[in-house]
Amino acid sequence: KENILKLEKDYVVHQQVVKAFGSNGIPALITFNILNDFQNETNILFSKLRPGLQAKFRAIKDRSDGDKEDTLDIDYVLNGYELEYEQLSGAQKFLATLCLKLGLAEVLKKRLGIDMKFLLIDEADQSLDDATIEVFEDAIKDLQKEYKILIISHNKEIKEKYSNIISVEQDENLVSHAKLLENK
């Protein structure tokens, strides 16, 4: 009898989980309630960091069998021309990724009622060419108006652009040591 009661309770919980993650549950909440805010916040950041570039979110796609498939596609519009992510330049891809991450962070900030003022950017500059590094630097300078930013980088050119640097190096015993350096 005890086992049957436990199984019945587990079945009820299972049904609730199935409903919560079904097409009218949590995914629908995200898709229909948050997606517009996410797109708006992302595009506000684009307007600051790269005027003329915008993201356009598309949810729910027709499948070849006539059914609908829940998907999220992001198209980009650059000065009126629609592009896919693969068609963006390296600098545009960097800014797209940054704006999407910060746009989502803005939505979460507003939904949770928190004020986030710190950004940690970990080796985002690894694959950037010289022109894109300039875009990176300009974006960081603009974002410094609203955030305290910690950039982790191995790029000496990037390091020379900022006034305060925390240098972390390992000694021969593989023990890391950090020291604050100031650029003039």
C-alpha positions in Angstrom: 0.0 0.0 0.0 2.8 2.4 0.9 4.6 1.6 -2.3 1.4 2.3 -4.3 1.0 5.7 -2.6 4.6 6.6 -3.4 4.2 5.6 -7.0 1.0 7.6 -7.3 2.8 10.7 -5.9 5.7 10.2 -8.3 3.3 9.9 -11.2 1.6 13.2 -10.3 5.0 14.9 -10.0 6.0 13.3 -13.4 2.9 14.7 -15.0 3.6 18.2 -13.6 7.1 18.1 -15.0 5.9 16.9 -18.4 3.3 19.7 -18.5 5.9 22.3 -17.3 8.3 21.4 -20.1 5.7 20.8 -22.7 4.8 23.1 -25.5 2.7 25.3 -23.3 5.0 25.3 -20.3 8.4 26.9 -19.6 9.5 26.9 -23.2 6.4 28.9 -24.2 6.9 31.3 -21.3 10.5 32.0 -22.5 9.5 32.1 -26.2 6.5 34.4 -25.9 7.2 36.5 -22.8 10.9 37.0 -22.7 12.0 36.8 -26.3 10.7 40.2 -27.3 12.4 41.8 -24.3 15.6 39.9 -25.2 15.5 41.2 -28.8 14.8 44.7 -27.6 17.6 44.8 -25.1 20.0 43.3 -27.6 19.1 45.9 -30.2 19.5 48.7 -27.7 23.1 47.5 -27.2 23.7 47.2 -31.0 22.5 50.8 -31.4 25.2 51.9 -28.9 28.0 49.7 -30.0 27.3 49.3 -33.8 24.6 51.5 -35.2 23.0 50.0 -38.3 23.3 46.4 -37.0 20.2 44.8 -35.5 19.1 41.3 -34.5 15.8 39.9 -35.6 14.5 36.9 -33.6 12.2 34.4 -35.2 10.5 31.7 -33.2 8.4 28.7 -34.5 9.3 27.4 -37.8 7.2 25.4 -40.3 8.5 21.9 -40.8 8.4 20.2 -44.2 5.7 17.8 -42.9 3.3 20.8 -42.2 3.8 20.8 -38.4 5.3 23.6 -36.5 8.7 23.2 -34.8 9.8 25.3 -31.8 13.0 26.9 -32.8 14.8 30.2 -32.4 16.5 31.7 -35.3 18.4 35.0 -35.1 18.8 37.0 -38.3 20.8 40.1 -38.5 20.0 43.3 -40.4 22.9 45.6 -41.4 21.9 48.9 -42.8 18.7 47.4 -44.2 20.2 44.2 -45.6 19.3 40.8 -44.0 22.3 38.6 -43.1 22.9 35.3 -41.4 25.5 35.1 -38.6 27.9 33.4 -41.0 27.8 36.4 -43.3 28.9 38.8 -40.6 32.5 40.0 -40.4 34.7 39.0 -37.4 34.0 42.3 -35.6 30.3 42.1 -36.3 30.3 38.5 -34.9 32.1 39.6 -31.8 29.6 42.5 -31.3 26.7 40.2 -32.0 27.8 37.7 -29.4 28.5 40.5 -26.9 25.2 42.2 -27.4 23.3 38.9 -27.2 25.0 38.0 -23.9 24.5 41.5 -22.4 20.9 41.7 -23.8 20.1 38.5 -22.0 21.8 39.8 -18.8 19.6 43.0 -19.0 16.4 40.9 -19.3 17.5 38.8 -16.3 18.4 42.0 -14.3 15.0 43.5 -14.9 13.1 40.2 -14.2 15.1 39.5 -11.0 15.2 43.1 -9.9 19.0 43.2 -9.5 21.6 45.7 -10.5 24.6 44.2 -12.2 27.6 46.5 -12.6 30.4 44.1 -13.2 31.4 42.3 -16.4 34.0 39.5 -16.6 35.2 39.0 -20.2 37.4 35.9 -20.4 39.7 35.7 -23.4 37.0 37.0 -25.8 39.8 38.6 -27.8 41.6 35.3 -28.7 40.4 35.0 -32.3 40.2 38.7 -33.1 42.2 40.3 -35.9 43.7 43.8 -35.7 40.6 45.6 -37.0 38.4 43.6 -34.7 40.6 44.3 -31.7 39.9 48.0 -32.3 36.1 47.3 -32.3 36.6 45.3 -29.0 38.5 48.2 -27.4 35.8 50.7 -28.5 33.0 48.4 -27.2 34.8 48.1 -23.8 35.3 51.8 -23.5 31.6 52.4 -24.2 30.6 49.7 -21.7 32.9 51.1 -19.0 30.4 54.0 -18.7 28.0 51.5 -17.1 30.1 48.6 -15.8 33.3 47.8 -14.0 35.0 45.4 -16.4 37.6 42.7 -15.8 39.2 41.4 -19.0 41.2 38.2 -19.0 43.6 38.3 -22.0 46.9 37.0 -23.2 47.1 39.6 -25.9 49.9 42.1 -25.1 48.3 44.7 -27.4 45.1 44.6 -25.4 47.0 44.7 -22.1 48.7 47.9 -23.2 45.4 49.7 -23.8 44.3 49.7 -20.1 45.6 51.5 -17.1 45.3 48.8 -14.5 46.4 45.2 -15.1 46.5 42.2 -12.9 49.3 40.0 -14.1 49.1 36.3 -13.2 52.2 34.2 -13.8 53.2 30.7 -12.7 56.5 30.0 -11.1 58.6 26.9 -11.7 56.5 25.0 -9.1 53.3 25.8 -11.0 52.1 28.2 -8.3 50.3 31.2 -9.7 51.2 34.7 -8.4 49.2 37.9 -9.1 50.5 41.4 -9.1 48.9 44.8 -10.0 50.6 46.7 -12.8 49.8 50.2 -13.8 50.3 51.5 -17.3 51.1 55.1 -17.8 
